[in-house]
Amino acid sequence: MTSYQYCILVLKKVSFDSNLFFKEYWKATKVVDVEDLEKLQNWCRCFVAQSPHLQSEMSF
């Protein structure tokens, strides 16, 4: 499992809480490889767009 895949797994598990989700997102941006950072950002935008409870905290 890559660091990118692990970060996605963690983000999905903590998505019930928007504060925790974005805290983990910012941590994830520091640990993924440079080439995976854009993939992570794109994934997060799509995931947040599908999760209304996360949209109010979107700040990336």
N, C-alpha and C positions, 0 to 999 in steps of 0.2 A: 504494500500500500504506500503510495507516495504521500508527501506532506500535503499536497493539494487535495487528494482524496480524503485524507484524515481531517483536514480543516472543513471540508464540505460535510462530512459525517458529524463533526462536533456542532457546526452551525445549524444543521437540521435538528439535532437533539435539543439545542437551547432556544429554538425559534419560538417557544411558548412565551418567552419574556423578551420584549424588545430591547431593554437595557442590556441584558446579558448577551443577546444576539450581537449587538453592535460592539460590545466590549470584546467578545470573542472574534468578531470580524477584524477589528483593528489589531488584535494579537496575531491573527492569521496572516495579515498583510506583511508582518515582520518575519514570518518563518517560511513562507513559500518561496520557491525559486523565482528569480526575476522573470523567467519566461512563463511561469504559471500565474503571475500576479494579475495580468490582464484577464486571463481566464477566470480567476477568482472574482474579480470585480464585475465582469459580465454575468457570471452565475448569480452573484449577490443581487445585482440590479433586477434580474428576471425573477428571482425568488421573492424579493421584497414586493415586486409589482403584483405577485400572485397572493400576497399575504397582507391584507388590509391593516391588520393590527401592528405591522412593522412599518408601514408607510409613514406614520406620523413622526417617527424618529430618524428617518432616512437622512443621512448627512454625509454622504461620501461622493 
